[in-house]
Amino acid sequence: MLTEEDKERFRKELMRELEDGDERDDEQILDLIDAQIQGPMGRSLSLNLRQKEELRRTLFYSVRRLDILQELMDDPAVTEIMVNGYQSVFYEKNGRLIKWDKAFPSRERYENILQQVAGRCNRVVNEQRPVCDARLEDGSRVNIVMSPVALNGPALTIRRFPEESITMENLIELGSISREAADFLKRLVRARYSILIGGGTSTGKTTFLNALSSCIPHDERIVTIEDTAELQIQGIDDLVTLEARSANLEGVREITIRDLIKTALRMRPDRIIVGEVRGEEAEDFLMCLNTGHDGSLGTAHANSTREMIVRLETMVMMGNAAMSPEVIRRQIVSGIEILVHLERDADGKRYVSEIAELVGDDAEIRPLYRRFGEGDLEPCEELLGREKLEKYDGAKKNK
C-alpha cells in the first residue's frame, strides 16, 4: 500500500535532485519522477500501475503545480478554494461550500506552496509582509495571509474564473437576468450610460462586469484598471490593461488604483473600466465620469443600491475630507447614471436584483427593474434620462 510517508520520501528525494539549480521543464521533471519510481525505492514498494500513476501525479503536482489543490484546480465546476491552515481545506462547487477530505501532510509542505505561488507572481509574502494579493497564470485570483496576522495558520484563498468569458446570453440562460432587462442594459451600454455594479462579496460583480463590457462597440479604445487583473474583455482590439502594484522590500514604490485612474485619463480612452472602487480613488473615478468619459463602468461593494451611494460618499471623503456631502452627491449624480445591484441566494445562485436610475441633486434612486421574491426582474419605472438612448436609437435608424 502506498502511504503518505512513502509519498513524502519520494518528494524529498525529488527536491534533493532539483537543488542543483538547473532549470527543468515539465517533461524533464516527469522523466526524473519516472526514474525514481522505476528505481530501487520504487521497486521496493512493489507498486501496481494505478499506484505508480498516483505517485507520479502527486510528485509532479507538488513541485510544478499546487500540490493537493491541483485536483480542485482541474475541476471546472470548482469556483473557489479556501485553505485555513494546512489541515483544513474548503471549496465552492455549484454554489455550495464543501469541506474537503484531503489536507496537506505538513505545514512545511503547505508553506512551500504558498511561497511558490507568491514567487511565480513576483510577490513577496513573509512576517514583514504577511498579506499578498496575486494572480495565477490562468487568471485565478489569489489571496495569502501569513502569521502573525493569521492566528490559526496561513490562509490561502483562490477565486477561479471560467476559461471563457460569461456573456449576457449565458446569464439569461442561467436565470441571473431576464432577457428584457439584459436587452435594456445592452442598449444603455452602447448609448454610453455610465453604470456602477454593486453587490456583496461573491455575488458575481466581476463576472457581470465582463458580460456587460461585451456590449461595448468594438471600435472604441478601452482602459481597464484593477487591483489584481481579473477582467476578460473580449472583442476590443484597442485595449489597455492596467494593474496596481504594491511596494516591496527592494524599494519598488506602490502604484495605486488612484494613480492608474489619473494616468488613464492621459491615454485618450473612450471609456474607463475600474474593476472595483474600494477607497479614495472613488473621487478620481467620479472625476473621469464627469470629464467626458461617458459610458465608463465599475463595481463597488454594497448591500443595496442606497448603500452604494452612501459608500461612494464615504470613499470620496477618505480622499478629500474637505469636500462637502452635497458636492460629493452632485458629483455622483452627474457621473453615474445607472446602478445595477446583484445578490446571491442561499443555494449560491447569483442574480440581478435591481436596476435603478440616479436622478436629482439628492441622488434619488428610481427602480427601473426589480426582482420580487423568487420571480424574474419586473419593469417598474420608465427611464427619465432618455437623451443618450434617443440619440443612440436615432443614429442606429439612420445607418
C-alpha positions as CSV (number, residue, x, y, z in Angstrom):
1,M,0.0,0.0,0.0
2,L,1.3,3.5,-0.9
3,T,1.2,5.6,2.2
4,E,1.6,9.3,2.8
5,E,5.0,8.6,4.3
6,D,6.1,6.9,1.1
7,K,5.0,9.8,-1.0
8,E,6.9,12.2,1.3
9,R,10.1,10.2,1.0
10,F,9.8,10.3,-2.8
11,R,9.1,14.0,-2.7
12,K,12.1,14.8,-0.5
13,E,14.3,12.8,-2.8
14,L,12.9,14.6,-5.8
15,M,13.5,18.0,-4.1
16,R,17.2,17.0,-3.5
17,E,17.6,16.2,-7.2
18,L,16.2,19.6,-8.1
19,E,18.5,21.5,-5.7
20,D,21.3,21.8,-8.2
21,G,19.6,24.9,-9.6
22,D,19.3,23.8,-13.2
23,E,16.1,24.9,-14.9
24,R,14.0,21.9,-16.0
25,D,10.8,22.0,-18.0
26,D,7.7,19.8,-17.2
27,E,8.9,16.9,-19.4
28,Q,12.3,16.8,-17.7
29,I,10.6,16.8,-14.3
30,L,8.4,13.9,-15.3
31,D,11.4,12.0,-16.6
32,L,13.1,12.5,-13.2
33,I,10.0,11.2,-11.4
34,D,9.7,8.2,-13.7
35,A,13.3,7.3,-13.0
36,Q,12.6,7.5,-9.2
37,I,9.6,5.3,-9.5
38,Q,11.4,2.7,-11.6
39,G,14.5,2.9,-9.3
40,P,15.3,1.0,-6.2
41,M,13.0,2.9,-3.9
42,G,10.1,2.4,-6.2
43,R,10.8,-1.3,-6.8
44,S,11.0,-1.9,-3.1
45,L,7.3,-1.0,-2.7
46,S,6.0,-3.3,-5.5
47,L,3.6,-0.7,-6.7
48,N,0.9,-1.6,-9.2
49,L,0.1,0.6,-12.2
50,R,-2.6,2.6,-10.5
51,Q,-0.3,3.4,-7.6
52,K,2.5,4.4,-9.9
53,E,0.3,6.8,-11.8
54,E,-1.0,8.3,-8.5
55,L,2.6,8.7,-7.2
56,R,3.7,10.3,-10.5
57,R,0.8,12.8,-10.4
58,T,1.3,13.6,-6.7
59,L,5.0,14.3,-7.1
60,F,4.6,16.4,-10.2
61,Y,1.8,18.5,-8.6
62,S,4.0,19.1,-5.5
63,V,6.8,20.7,-7.5
64,R,5.1,22.1,-10.6
65,R,1.5,22.8,-9.7
66,L,-0.4,23.5,-6.4
67,D,0.2,20.1,-4.8
68,I,-3.0,18.6,-3.4
69,L,-5.0,21.6,-4.5
70,Q,-4.3,20.9,-8.2
71,E,-7.1,18.3,-8.2
72,L,-9.6,21.0,-7.3
73,M,-8.0,23.4,-9.8
74,D,-8.6,20.9,-12.5
75,D,-12.3,20.7,-11.8
76,P,-14.0,23.4,-13.8
77,A,-17.1,23.3,-11.5
78,V,-15.0,24.5,-8.5
79,T,-15.2,28.3,-8.3
80,E,-13.3,29.0,-5.1
81,I,-10.7,27.2,-2.9
82,M,-10.1,28.2,0.8
83,V,-7.3,26.8,2.9
84,N,-7.4,27.6,6.7
85,G,-4.1,26.3,7.9
86,Y,-2.6,23.2,6.3
87,Q,-5.2,20.7,7.7
88,S,-8.4,22.5,6.7
89,V,-9.5,22.8,3.0
90,F,-12.8,24.1,1.8
91,Y,-14.1,24.6,-1.8
92,E,-17.1,26.1,-3.5
93,K,-18.7,23.9,-6.2
94,N,-22.0,24.7,-7.9
95,G,-22.7,27.4,-5.3
96,R,-22.2,25.1,-2.3
97,L,-19.4,25.3,0.2
98,I,-17.9,21.9,0.9
99,K,-15.2,20.7,3.3
100,W,-12.6,18.6,1.5
101,D,-11.5,15.2,2.9
102,K,-7.9,15.9,1.9
103,A,-5.3,18.1,3.6
104,F,-1.6,19.0,3.3
105,P,0.6,16.4,5.1
106,S,2.6,19.1,6.9
107,R,2.7,22.8,7.5
108,E,6.1,22.9,5.8
109,R,4.7,21.5,2.6
110,Y,1.8,23.9,2.6
111,E,4.0,26.9,3.2
112,N,6.3,25.8,0.4
113,I,3.3,26.0,-1.9
114,L,2.4,29.5,-0.7
115,Q,6.0,30.7,-1.4
116,Q,5.9,29.1,-4.9
117,V,2.6,30.9,-5.6
118,A,3.9,34.2,-4.4
119,G,7.2,33.8,-6.2
120,R,5.6,32.9,-9.6
121,C,3.6,36.1,-9.3
122,N,6.6,38.2,-8.4
123,R,5.2,38.9,-5.0
124,V,6.7,38.6,-1.5
125,V,4.9,37.2,1.5
126,N,6.5,36.8,4.9
127,E,6.2,38.0,8.5
128,Q,7.2,41.5,7.4
129,R,4.7,41.5,4.5
130,P,2.0,39.0,5.7
131,V,-0.7,39.8,3.2
132,C,-0.3,39.1,-0.5
133,D,-2.7,39.5,-3.5
134,A,-1.7,37.9,-6.7
135,R,-2.9,36.3,-9.9
136,L,-2.1,32.8,-11.2
137,E,-1.2,32.1,-14.8
138,D,-4.8,31.0,-15.6
139,G,-6.2,34.3,-14.2
140,S,-7.3,32.9,-10.9
141,R,-7.2,35.5,-8.1
142,V,-5.1,34.5,-5.0
143,N,-5.0,36.0,-1.5
144,I,-2.5,34.8,1.1
145,V,-2.4,35.8,4.7
146,M,0.5,34.6,6.9
147,S,1.5,34.8,10.5
148,P,1.4,37.0,12.6
149,V,-1.9,38.2,11.0
150,A,-3.4,34.7,10.5
151,L,-3.6,33.3,14.0
152,N,-4.6,29.7,13.2
153,G,-2.1,29.2,10.4
154,P,-1.5,30.7,6.9
155,A,-4.7,31.2,5.0
156,L,-5.0,30.8,1.2
157,T,-8.0,31.8,-0.9
158,I,-8.2,31.1,-4.7
159,R,-11.0,32.6,-6.7
160,R,-11.3,31.0,-10.1
161,F,-12.9,32.3,-13.2
162,P,-14.2,30.5,-16.3
163,E,-11.8,30.0,-19.1
164,E,-14.3,31.6,-21.5
165,S,-15.9,34.9,-20.5
166,I,-19.5,34.7,-19.4
167,T,-21.7,36.5,-21.9
168,M,-25.1,38.3,-21.3
169,E,-26.7,35.4,-23.1
170,N,-25.2,32.9,-20.6
171,L,-26.6,35.0,-17.7
172,I,-30.0,34.9,-19.3
173,E,-29.8,31.1,-19.7
174,L,-28.7,30.8,-16.0
175,G,-31.7,32.9,-14.9
176,S,-29.5,35.7,-13.5
177,I,-31.3,38.3,-15.6
178,S,-34.3,38.5,-17.8
179,R,-33.9,38.9,-21.5
180,E,-35.9,42.2,-21.4
181,A,-33.6,43.6,-18.7
182,A,-30.5,42.3,-20.5
183,D,-31.5,43.9,-23.8
184,F,-32.2,47.2,-21.9
185,L,-28.7,47.2,-20.4
186,K,-27.1,46.4,-23.7
187,R,-28.7,49.5,-25.2
188,L,-27.6,51.6,-22.3
189,V,-24.0,50.5,-22.6
190,R,-24.0,51.2,-26.4
191,A,-25.6,54.5,-25.8
192,R,-22.7,55.4,-23.3
193,Y,-24.6,55.5,-20.0
194,S,-22.2,55.3,-17.0
195,I,-23.0,52.2,-14.9
196,L,-21.9,51.1,-11.5
197,I,-22.4,47.5,-10.5
198,G,-22.8,46.7,-6.7
199,G,-23.3,43.7,-4.5
200,G,-21.9,41.8,-1.6
201,T,-18.9,39.5,-1.5
202,S,-19.1,36.7,-4.2
203,T,-22.3,38.0,-5.8
204,G,-20.7,37.9,-9.3
205,K,-19.8,41.6,-9.8
206,T,-16.7,40.9,-11.9
207,T,-18.5,38.3,-14.0
208,F,-21.4,40.6,-14.6
209,L,-19.0,43.5,-15.5
210,N,-17.3,41.2,-18.0
211,A,-20.7,40.3,-19.6
212,L,-21.7,44.0,-19.7
213,S,-18.4,45.1,-21.2
214,S,-19.0,42.7,-24.2
215,C,-21.8,45.1,-25.3
216,I,-19.2,47.9,-25.8
217,P,-18.8,48.7,-29.6
218,H,-15.6,47.0,-30.8
219,D,-14.1,50.2,-32.4
220,E,-13.6,52.0,-29.1
221,R,-10.4,52.5,-27.0
222,I,-10.8,51.0,-23.6
223,V,-8.6,51.2,-20.5
224,T,-9.2,48.7,-17.7
225,I,-7.9,49.4,-14.1
226,E,-7.8,46.7,-11.4
227,D,-6.1,45.9,-8.2
228,T,-5.5,42.4,-9.4
229,A,-6.3,41.8,-13.1
230,E,-9.4,39.6,-13.5
231,L,-11.4,41.2,-16.3
232,Q,-11.7,39.3,-19.5
233,I,-12.7,42.0,-22.0
234,Q,-13.5,40.3,-25.3
235,G,-13.7,41.7,-28.9
236,I,-11.9,45.0,-28.2
237,D,-8.7,45.5,-30.3
238,D,-7.7,48.8,-28.7
239,L,-7.5,47.6,-25.1
240,V,-5.0,48.7,-22.4
241,T,-5.0,46.7,-19.2
242,L,-3.5,48.3,-16.1
243,E,-2.9,46.6,-12.7
244,A,-2.0,48.2,-9.4
245,R,1.3,47.3,-7.7
246,S,2.3,47.0,-4.1
247,A,5.6,48.4,-2.7
248,N,8.2,45.8,-1.9
249,L,11.3,45.5,0.3
250,E,13.6,46.2,-2.7
251,G,12.3,49.8,-2.8
252,V,9.8,49.4,-5.7
253,R,7.2,52.0,-5.0
254,E,3.4,51.4,-4.8
255,I,1.2,52.2,-7.8
256,T,-2.4,52.6,-6.6
257,I,-5.7,52.5,-8.4
258,R,-5.8,56.2,-7.9
259,D,-2.5,56.6,-9.7
260,L,-3.7,54.5,-12.5
261,I,-7.0,56.4,-13.0
262,K,-5.0,59.6,-13.3
263,T,-2.7,58.0,-15.8
264,A,-5.6,56.5,-17.8
265,L,-7.1,60.0,-18.3
266,R,-3.9,60.9,-20.3
267,M,-4.2,57.8,-22.5
268,R,-7.2,59.0,-24.6
269,P,-9.6,56.3,-23.6
270,D,-13.2,56.3,-24.9
271,R,-14.2,54.6,-21.7
272,I,-12.5,53.5,-18.4
273,I,-13.4,50.3,-16.6
274,V,-12.5,50.1,-13.0
275,G,-12.6,46.5,-11.6
276,E,-13.5,47.7,-8.1
277,V,-13.8,51.1,-6.5
278,R,-13.0,50.5,-2.9
279,G,-11.2,53.6,-1.4
280,E,-10.2,57.1,-2.0
281,E,-9.9,56.5,-5.8
282,A,-13.7,57.0,-5.9
283,E,-13.0,60.7,-6.2
284,D,-10.9,60.2,-9.3
285,F,-13.4,57.7,-10.7
286,L,-16.2,60.3,-10.4
287,M,-13.9,62.9,-11.9
288,C,-13.3,60.8,-15.0
289,L,-17.1,60.2,-15.4
290,N,-17.6,64.0,-15.3
291,T,-14.8,64.8,-17.8
292,G,-16.1,63.3,-21.0
293,H,-15.6,59.6,-20.4
294,D,-19.3,58.7,-20.7
295,G,-20.1,55.0,-20.7
296,S,-17.4,54.1,-18.1
297,L,-18.1,51.1,-15.9
298,G,-17.1,49.9,-12.4
299,T,-18.1,47.8,-9.4
300,A,-18.3,48.5,-5.7
301,H,-19.2,46.5,-2.6
302,A,-22.7,47.4,-1.3
303,N,-25.7,45.6,0.1
304,S,-28.3,47.7,-1.7
305,T,-28.5,50.5,-4.3
306,R,-29.0,53.1,-1.5
307,E,-26.0,51.8,0.4
308,M,-23.9,52.1,-2.8
309,I,-24.4,55.9,-2.8
310,V,-23.5,56.1,0.9
311,R,-20.4,54.0,0.4
312,L,-19.3,56.2,-2.6
313,E,-19.7,59.3,-0.4
314,T,-17.6,57.8,2.3
315,M,-14.9,56.7,-0.1
316,V,-14.7,60.1,-1.7
317,M,-14.3,61.7,1.8
318,M,-11.5,59.3,2.6
319,G,-9.5,61.0,-0.2
320,N,-10.8,64.5,0.2
321,A,-12.3,65.3,3.6
322,A,-12.8,69.0,2.7
323,M,-15.4,68.2,0.1
324,S,-18.9,68.6,1.4
325,P,-21.5,65.8,1.2
326,E,-23.7,68.0,-1.0
327,V,-20.9,68.5,-3.6
328,I,-20.0,64.8,-3.5
329,R,-23.6,63.8,-4.1
330,R,-23.8,66.1,-7.1
331,Q,-20.7,64.6,-8.5
332,I,-22.2,61.1,-8.0
333,V,-25.5,62.1,-9.7
334,S,-23.8,63.8,-12.6
335,G,-21.3,61.0,-13.2
336,I,-23.2,57.8,-12.5
337,E,-26.5,57.3,-14.3
338,I,-27.4,53.6,-13.7
339,L,-27.0,51.3,-10.7
340,V,-27.1,47.5,-11.0
341,H,-27.4,45.6,-7.8
342,L,-26.5,41.9,-7.6
343,E,-27.4,39.3,-4.9
344,R,-26.8,35.7,-4.1
345,D,-29.4,33.3,-2.6
346,A,-28.9,30.5,-0.1
347,D,-28.4,28.0,-2.9
348,G,-25.5,30.0,-4.3
349,K,-27.4,31.3,-7.3
350,R,-26.3,34.8,-8.3
351,Y,-28.8,37.2,-9.9
352,V,-29.6,40.8,-10.7
353,S,-32.0,42.1,-8.0
354,E,-32.4,45.7,-9.2
355,I,-31.6,48.1,-12.0
356,A,-32.1,51.7,-11.0
357,E,-31.6,55.2,-12.3
358,L,-30.0,58.1,-10.3
359,V,-31.8,61.4,-10.7
360,G,-31.9,64.8,-9.0
361,D,-29.3,66.6,-6.8
362,D,-30.3,64.4,-3.8
363,A,-29.5,61.2,-5.7
364,E,-33.0,59.9,-5.9
365,I,-33.0,56.2,-6.8
366,R,-35.7,55.2,-9.3
367,P,-36.1,51.4,-9.7
368,L,-36.3,50.6,-13.4
369,Y,-36.3,46.8,-12.9
370,R,-36.7,44.9,-9.6
371,R,-36.9,41.3,-8.6
372,F,-39.7,40.5,-6.2
373,G,-39.2,37.3,-4.2
374,E,-38.1,34.4,-6.4
375,G,-39.6,35.8,-9.6
376,D,-38.0,37.4,-12.6
377,L,-36.9,41.1,-12.9
378,E,-40.0,43.1,-13.5
379,P,-40.2,46.6,-15.0
380,C,-41.0,49.4,-12.5
381,E,-40.5,52.9,-13.9
382,E,-39.6,54.4,-17.3
383,L,-36.1,55.8,-17.7
384,L,-36.2,59.6,-17.3
385,G,-32.8,60.4,-18.7
386,R,-33.5,59.3,-22.2
387,E,-31.4,61.8,-24.2
388,K,-28.4,59.4,-24.8
389,L,-30.8,56.5,-25.6
390,E,-32.8,58.5,-28.1
391,K,-29.6,59.8,-29.7
392,Y,-28.3,56.2,-30.0
393,D,-31.6,54.8,-31.3
394,G,-31.8,57.7,-33.8
395,A,-28.2,57.1,-35.1
396,K,-29.0,53.4,-35.4
397,K,-32.0,54.1,-37.6
398,N,-30.1,56.4,-39.8
399,K,-27.4,53.8,-40.6
